Amino acid sequence: MRMFFAPEETEEYEAACSLLIRRMSQWARERGESVDPFFVETALDYRHRGTRDGRLGLWEPRHIEEYLLDWLPRTVTVLPGEEPADAPGTLAALLRYLDAMGLSDPRGASSADNLAAIETLAPRYAPAMADRGRWGMAKFWAVTAAEQGIDVQDPAALESFVELAQQGEAPYDQDVLDEVLRNHLTRGPAEVTRAEPQLPVLLPTEKELRARAEMSRALRWLRGIADWAGHEGRMLTAKGNLRMADARTLVAELGTGDVVDTVRSSTQLPRLGLAVEWAKKARLVRVAKGRLYAVAKAQPLLRDPLALWRHAFETFPELRVPLLGTRSGRHVGSLLFDSFEDAVPDVLSTLYSLPHAMPWPRLRDSLHLRYRAEHELTGRYAWQTELGHADRDLRTALDVLEDLGAIKRHDGMADPVFLDIPLEESVLPPAGLPPELAELFGAVAGGHGDSEDAAERSKVQRAELTDGPVELIRLTALGHDSVRRRLLAEGRDAPRVGELAHASAAGLLGVIAEHYDPDAARTELAAWVAARESPAEALQKLTDAVRATPFRTRAEAMLDALVDAYPDGEALLRGLRGDPLLAPTALSVLVRREVLGAEDLNEPESLVMVAESLLQLLETAGPEGLLEVLGGRELSAHKALEAALASDHPDQAGLADLRTVAEQARRRPAAHLGRSHQRRRPGASGRGRGGRRRH
């Protein structure tokens, strides 16, 4: 049971949803609880399709609020005369189930905090569902049609009504429709574009980060300007600039590096001018009645170097004009000027989690591709001129980011992974690297098309990277920390090695199995073990977590991750071959790793392996998918299922599911086995019980 699926993994996701809904419904019945499978499905769909990270097991109060008060009112139609079902109650049951099954992501909020959020938000759910301004477009037309007696279950009838309404021949509330349109434009579509997950990063402690922030050159500028301005304020010129005498003093005291001997105005001191504007953007100083004052409320921030550093980093993208000037200012504007607030965060995200320092030519050319996609320029000279200006401004931005301490630059040879060389000769990019970053490596980005221009650019860039040392750029620890904070604020997945030290064993193994590369997994597991009383106790908790996992594919993924990350993992794996509960999982991993062959298994183990294979296939493909696969094998579906059911496999719930599939196979003519079937999970047609529909 995976809890994360790529957007294109439609069948895998739907099979997992079907299994989760079925198992959860059974779990709830055993406890005398009532849950609505339709709303279990919508909750999973919200996390899969409506959020940028797509992690089904990670919930926080912000997700709960958005799901109950935005996603459901926009996407689920309740027809006239019906009451909205208890979605908050079903969501609470789902979160309790995920927690009980070890499926919750430990990086989310605690179960207590999430359940408290549901209880707080529940009274607002029904009014939100009834608030027409929150509806989506499809829901608006469906309810409007139903209120006028149209059978909205008939697509043709509904479409005909909408056409009549748009032609002015059927009544509808134009004010409500206008509000729905405005909300759609401001909030965007219910389904969002998935952001690629990032590789885990290793960061220093807060204490170490604070010490590094204290050494920032740019932080010294910002504090110095606030201290100089003070509560009494400093007089400015009639145009609101620093007086030249004051500017000379500040350049000397702050060490901005500006040349003061040949200038007549403080506006000709770019570094000092930038520092003053930065202090304004950060609300450390303000201008009032011709004087520059320190902001009293900023004093606690000025005393905390790490908080101040993070604040300065967050405001840096707002410095386009003071950093680059205006198009009518001191130099010609560039393509970077037009996209500065978006491009700078993208550059920093590109550097994030790269295992090697980024060569300047790669970073520069990644921006060139962006410019070419966003702008229409004709002629080689026009492009060369514009790109030259953009490169100049990018270097200016990098200079200041280095002064802040967000990046570090040095000269050296580019790592071979960045070279644009034939795939069979290249060093492959690190496993698990997000595609948006992998494209920067030569093994993936071997030219940007078949055009002669692309081939020539590739040839020139390779020569630039191999002829000698180039400028190499990487994020510092402070840079990594703040980029990660921004990614998390955007709802993206950005793991930090060490953040799972206090997670449950099931939570730890689930996360490293789905989201960690091997090196980070080993470091994370070592930190987790070190936080326990003893290695023996830690290992017991880890293996117990795998034993308790009721989903076969998840148990194997967890054990696989444990074996990879634990010292002498293969010996651990061999020792689990005779474990009453873990034997099927251990055997499956041993066979898949080719430590054991089919000839090494005795007859009971062979039967258990048949059962384990079918149970895993049932989880990933669903009942119809399982029968489809079995129908194409020499061993008939009936015999395979009979062998599995006769085994000593310990998963009784899974065997019960297989028994149901076996009954389906017996009722189905042999000629029909193996045919392709349209597989849908409950509610996948968009229609729930009681006329509810998803749009």
Phi, psi and omega in degrees: 000101175280153178242019177208128180225140173294152182305327183279352181276061188295309183294321179296318179295316182293323177296319178296320179297315180302314180296315182297317180296317181295313181293321180293320179299318178295318178301317181292319179299320180297337180257006179072021179263153178250123177231153180255110181305328180301317182279337169298315180297316181294326178295316178294319178297322178301313181289328182281318187252339187256002179229157188285335184264333175069019182274110187294330186266359182255116180232142175225163179307327179295324176293318182298316179296315181294320180295311185284324189254355179229303184299308181294313177301330181279325194248341184250124181266128171249118186288158181307138179089352180258151176262140177297136180291172184279072178296319178301320180294319178293320178297318178299318178295320179298315181293324176294322179294314179301320180293317182294327182270003181072024182261352180289140175280120184293350179278353176275189179288161178292159178301319181298317180294319180293317180294324176295322178296319178298316180298321180292321186274341185306317180296339180271352186293307182299314176301324179294319178297328181273348182284104186297335178293341179272351186289157170276169184298313182297321180294320179303312183289325180295314181290319178301317179293317181297324179295341179254019172085009180281139176281098185285351174283350178260104184304322181294319180294319179294317180297320179296318179298315181299319179297318179295319180297317181292339177269002179082014183257002176219138186285147173201164183271103183295325181296317179295317179299320178298320179294320177300317180295317180298316180295323178297320181290324183278324184267341183081180181291158179296319178274130185249164178284128181290133174269140180293136177291154180258156173288151179297147177240153178257121184240151175291174177288165177302322180298317180292321178297320180297320179295322179290324179297324181299336183269000184292129178295316182294327178295325177297321177298311185296316178295319182297320179293318179296317179296319181294318180295314177062182181281339179279337178086162178234137182293138176251170176287173180299333179269005177085017180258166175293142172291147189298322180296318178295322181298318179299319180297315182293320179301318180290317184288321185270341180068044180287341180086004178290147177269117186257346188292330189250011183247156182250345184226147178294342178291348179266013178248088191298318183292315179295317179299319178297316182299319179295315180294325177296317178298326176292312181300325180278000179059039173270331176226161178215158178253131177212127176052044175077013180231152177258120183244149168285141179276120185299321183291347181274357184301315177300324178294318181295334181277346181251101186299323182289317178297320179295318180299313180298321180293318178297320179298317181295328182271351183304317180298349179273002188263028185304306185292310179295335181275316187252353184081184178251168181296337177254013185269221192285344175207170182293130177293168185227175176298329177292325179303320183290336185234024190303312186295335177265323187290320183297311175300325178294321178299315181293324177294326177296321180287338186293134176064009172292133181283350180229153177298140183279125175292140178308316181301323179292315180295314179303312184288334175295325175289324178300319178298322178296314180299317181296327179284331186264340187234151178248103176237145179243144177094135182298321182295318180299317180293316181299320180294311182296318181293326177297316177296319180296319178297320178300314182289328177295319178296323177299316179296319179295325178302315183288322177297328176288322175298324178291326183101019180274332179229163176228137180234144174203165179267142178180178179278138178295140176299143182304337181295341181270354185283141181271079184235165182305145186303320185289344180255353189277162168271120185293148177295159182302143179299139175085002180292133179304143181305324182295338176263327181299332180296342180282346181269146182303327183296335182255321186260053181283066187097152183247051180127182183260002184290156178296324179297317181296318180296320180293318178298320179297318180295316181295317182294321179297318179297321180296325183280340186249345185287342181171186181300145175232167177288128179248137188233135176215158173284145171279177176299319177297319178297314178301316182300313184284326174296319178299318179299321179291319179299317179295321179296332177277001180083019181265163178269119180219082185295149174238125180298127181106346183285351181258012185302330183249015177284163172292162179299319179295319179296316178302306184294323179297318182289313183291333178292325186259338191231356186248144170280163187303316182296314180296324179297319179296318179294317180296316180295320179298319178294322180294315180297319181296335180277354178267169183294325180204157176301325181295317178296319180298314181296322178297316179296321181293312180291326176297324179296320178292319179301321186280350182286121185275357182251126189295313183295324180290319178301317180294318179298320179294316180293321178300314179295321179296316181296320180292323188266341186270141177301134181055048183296328181293323177296320176301316182296316180298324181291341181270000183299328181260007180291130184304323182262326185268352183306312181301318180292316180297317179299318180298317179293319179298318180290317181295326178278000180063025171286325175239148173250172180301327182288345180273354183264138173280177187297313177301321179293324178297317178295319178298321179295322176300313180298316181299318180297316181292321179295319178293321178295322178297320179293319186275331185246345183082170183302314181294321178295322178297313180295325179297316180293315182295327181294341181262009181256160178295318177285122186295159178301319182299314182293320180297315180294321178297320179295318180296316183290338179272358183279173177263029181299133186281349184278091184290323178296318179294319178296326176297320176295319178296324179297321177296318178295321179298321177296319177298319181294323180293324182281343185264134177302144183304325182295338182272344180292139178091352177285155178286136180235150173280115185258128177228143173272168180305127178085359185291343177289351183097357183242130176256184179289153177071024176084359180293141179226151173256139180236000000 
